[in-house]
Amino acid sequence: MSVLYSIMLQTQLRNTPNDSTEQLLKKALTLNQMGDYKRAIVDFETVLELRPDCLEAWSEKASAYMNLGQYESALDCLDKALMAHPTSPFLAYQRGWIAHVAGQYEEAGNAFQRVIQLQPNYPNAHYSMGLSLYTLRRYEPAIAYLSKALDLDPNFPDTWYLQGATLYATGRYEGAIMHFNRSLELRSDNADALSSRGNALLCLGDYEAASSSYAQSLAIEIEDPQVWYHRGLALKNLNRHSDAIDCYQKALKFRSDYAEAWYSQGLSCMKLEDWETALASYDQALKLNPEYYEAWYNRGILLKANNRLEEALVSYDRALELRPQDFRAWNNRGGLLVSLSQWEAALASFDQVLGLRPDDPIALRNRTAVMKKLQQSQRS
């Protein structure tokens, strides 16, 4: 809870009861703090029977329901509280956060917008509005709210981080990196900011810096499979395939069903001509995701390189079922059929390429060669 949030609670919301409900309210608050939420709710209800306008009891009762995962009951509590206190920014803010936690992002945004109407210079409300919009993938309005939050409070690292994430989502990688850097100046141990900066650097092709940023993130959160995977991608692009494989294996240690990590391990193993491990990696990726086009495609390349032509043909056929517009797979399939002396089938594959790319030089050259073979066969 932010300092301003606490001040709002203390100055705007806490009543100072002088009657017999005070001790019961204190007891309920103590139970809530101890995690005995069900008993706390019972006592809050008794307080509210005696004092229906007790804002703190409504708020804390809603918090107890939220901690029990009963979000609808929590929101119902706050709706009733807001009927009694319609101009309370604290209650509106609390309603927004509970709605957000419940996955009701539109509702959350409406609540945060109400807070902004009541208290325009409250930075957390602008931040929270930006977060709801980001979650809804409405990035441009999110950027505007987050910019306002930074104007009001330039020292809140979470806002810098979220603005960076929003800029990253819109492809503005340099701006994202600047915001991640500022977030890290304010809070250097933010593993998410370090890994997100790595992602932006990866997109810009700065693989050394990306690898370094991922390494810093992993020094804080060593068991994050996604960061291990992305560091592997950065190292792969630096042609450090053995190091990349080490990263993929770390990712798979923490998440064995990570199909992309299995696939990427297969790619790096191919580069090192470790054919057996590469094939096993592709097979594992396809076991997890049978519609993984790239795994079928590269499996075909691997099998062709090892002269397992019939098996390679099966892989290319499966790849083309998934992505029939990929001229590369048709070209490779045609070349494979040439190796099998299946001239007419090869010709059909090259014709598929030319239907997609009429000027493709490989298909034109190979089609001419196949036509000559067919003509020779017919003459003989």
N, C-alpha and C positions, 0 to 999 in steps of 0.2 A: 504494500500500500504506500502511495507517495505521501510526502509530507503535506502537500496541499490537500490531498484526499482526506488525510487524518484531521487536518484543521477544519475542513468542511463538516466532517462528522461531529467534531467536538463543538464547534461554534454554532452550526446551523441546526443540528439534529437532536442533540442530547437535551431532553427535558430534565428538570431537576425536581422530581416528585417529592412532595412533602408528606404524602399520606402513606398508608400502610402498604401500598404497592411497591415502594422503593426497595424494601428488602427482598421482595419476591423477584423484582427485576434484576437486582444484583445477583441473586442466586441463579437465575436463568442465564445471565451473562457468564457466570463462572462455569456452569455446566457446558455452555457453548464452547468456551475456551478449552475445557478439558476434553472435548470431543464427544460428550454425552448428548448428542443432538436431539434424540427423541424425547428425553426428559426435559431438555431445554425448551423444546417446542411446546410441550404441555404447559410449562410455566409461563412462557410468552403469551400463550392463548389466555391464560387466567389474567395476566396483566392487561391484555387488550379488552377483556370483558369489563374490567374496572375502569380502564382509561383507553377508549377506542382511538384517541388521537396521539397515542405515545409512539412517536416516529421511530425511536430507537428500538422498541419492541418489534415493530413491523420489519424494520431493516434486519435485525439480528435473527428473527424468525425465518426470514427469507434466506439468510446466509446458512442457517442450520439445514433448511431443506436442500439448498444447493450442495452442501457438503455430503448430504445423503444421496445425491444424484437425482433428487426429485425436482427437476427443473420447472415443470409446469406448476407445481405447488408454490415454488419460490416466486415465479412470475405472478401468480395469482395474488400472493401476499403483497407484492409491490404494487400491483394494480389497485388493490384496496387502499394501500398506504397513500398512493398518489391521488386518490379521490379526496382524501383528507388533507393532503399537502401537495396540491397541483403545481406549485412553483418551487418545489425542492429540487435543486440540481443534483444533490447527492442521491436521492432516490431514483431519479431518472438515469443517472450514471450507473448505479448498481443494477438497475433493470437491463441496461444495455449490455453490461458484462455477463450477466446470467444468460441473457438471450444468446450472446456470442458463444459462450461455453456450450449451450444447448444446440448450437449449429443453426440458430435462427438469425442469420446475418442481416436480412432485410429489417427484421424487428430491432435488432441491435442498432443498426444505422439510424432508424427512426428515433430511438431513445437518445443516442449520442447527439443527433441533430437538435433534439429538445434541450439537452444540456447546453449546447452552444447558444441557443436562443436565450436561455436564462443567464448564462455566464460566458459571454463571448471570448473572454481572455483566459479561459481555463485550458492550458496546453494539453492536458491528458484527454480532454474531450475531442480535440482535433486529432490527436494521435489515434484514439480509439476509433473515430470515424474513418480515418485513413486505413486502419487495420481491417475494418469491416468491408470497406470498398476493395481493398487488396484481396481479401478472401473471396469476394464475388468477382474478381478479375476485372474490376472497373478501375484500371490503372491510372488513367489521366486524372479523374477527380480525386483519386487517392493521393496522387502526387501533390495536388493543390492543398489538401487538408494537412498533409505531413509537412509541407513547406511552412504553413501557418504555425503548426506546432513548434517547428524549429525556430521561427521568429520569436515565439513567446518564451521558449525554453531551449536555448541552444546547447545545453549541457546534459541533455537526456540521451544516453547512448542508444537506447532502444529505438528512438525515432530516427536517428541517423542510419541505424541498421535496416529498419523497415523501408525507409526511403531508398536505400541502396538496393534492397530486394525488389522494390517496385520498378526502379530504373532498369535493373537486370531483366525483369520480365518483359520490358518493352524494347530490349536490345540496346540500351544505352549503357554499354559496359564501362566506358571511361568514367561517366558520372557515377555509376554504381560503385566503382573502386574508390573514388574520392569519398563517398559517403561511408563505405565500409572502413576506410582508413580513419576517418574522424570518429566513428563509433569505437574503434580500437584504441584511439588516443584516450578516450574517456573510460574505456573498460577493456584492458588488454587481454583478459582471460575469456573473452567471448568466442568460444569454439565455432559457433554458427557464423559469426562475422568473418572469421579466418577462412572457413571452408567456402563461404559464399564469395569472398574475394578471390579465392582460388578458382572458382567456377568462372568468374568474369575474366580472369587472366587467361584461363584455358580457352575461352571463346575468342580472345584477342590473339591467341597463338603465342603468348609469352609463357612457354611451358616450364622454364626454369623457375620463374617467379611463382607460377601456379603450384608447382611441386613443393616449393618452400612454404607457401601459405598453407597447403594441406598438411605438411609435416608439423607446422606450428599448431594447427587445429588438433591433430592426433596426439600431440604431447599433452593436450588437455582432456580430450575424449578419445581414448585409445580404442574403444570398442565400437566405433561408428563405421559400419560396413560401407556406407555410401562414400565416405571420405576416402577410405582405403581404395575403393574402386576408382574414384576420380583421380587420385594420385597415380594410380596405375596407368590411366589414360595419358596423363601428362608425361610420365616416364616413357611410355610407348612412343609418343611423338618425338621424344629425344633419342629414339632408337636404343633405349636402355631396357631391352626386353626381359632380361633376367630379373632386374629390379621391379619391372612392371608385374611380372608373374608373382613375385613375392607379395606385392600389394594385393593382387587379385586373390591370392590364397588367404591373406589376412581377412579380406572382405568375406570370403566363403567360410572362414572359421566362425565368423560372427553371424553369418546369414547363409546357410547352405543352399537355400532355394533362390539365390540371386542369379537369374538366368543371364543377365548382361555380363556379370563377372565371369561366368563359365565361358561365354562366347569370347570375351576379350582375352581370356587366358588361352583359348584355342588359337586366336590370331597371333599372339606373341610366341606361342609354342611352334606355330608354323614358320615364323621368321627364324627361329632357332633350329628348324628342321627336326623338331621332336614330334614326328608325325603321330606316333601312338598316343601321346598325351593330348595332342591337339584334337585328334578324332574323338577321344573319350570326352574331352571338354565340350565339343560341339554336340555330341550325343546327349550329354547331361543337360545342356541348354535346351535342346529340343524336347527332351523328356519333360522339362518344366514348362516349356512354351512351344507346342508343336507347330505354331504358326510364325515362328521366328524366321523371317525370310533370309536375313543375312547369314544365319547359321546354316541353313540349307545350301545357300549359294557358295559359301566358303568351304563347306563340307564337300561339295562337288569339286571345287578346285583341288582340295587336298587329295581326294581319291583319284582324280585324274593324274596328279603328279606322282602318285604311287602305282599307276597303271592298273587301278581297279576300276576299269572303264564302265562296266555294267552298273556297279554301285554308284558311280559318279552320275550316270545318266538318271538314275532314280532320284538323286538329290536335286539335279537341275529341273527335272519334271515337277518335283514338289515345289521348288522355288517359284517356277513359272505359274503354277496353280495359284500361288499367293500374289504374285506380281507379274501378270502377263505383259505388262508394258515395258519391262526392263530389257532393253536391247542387248545389254552385256550378257545376260544369262542365255538369250537366244544365240548369240555369237559363240559363247563357250559350248553350248549344247551342240551347235553345228560342227565345231571343231572336234568335239568328242565323237560324233557320229562319223566324221571323216576317218578318225583313227580306227573305228569299227568297220570301215568300208561300207557303211550304210548310206550310199550316195543320195538316194531319193529323199530319205528322211533329213539328211544334212542340208540338201537343197531347200527343203521346206523351212528349216530353221533359219537359213540365211534370208529367205524370202520374208520371213517374219521380221527380221531385223530391218530390211529395206522398206517394209511397210511402215515401220516406226521412224527410221532415219534413212531416207532415200539415198543420201550421199555417204553413207558409212563406208570408209575405205576398206576395212577388214572384211565386211560382208561382201562387198563388190569383188574384191580379190579372190576370196574363198569361193564365192558362187561361180566365178569364171573357171576356177580350177575344178570344181565339182562337175560343171557342165562338160568340160573336156573329158573327165573320167567316164561320165555317162555316155558320151558319144563314142569313146573308144570301146566301151563295153557293148554298145549296140552294134558297132562294126564287126566286132569279133563274135 
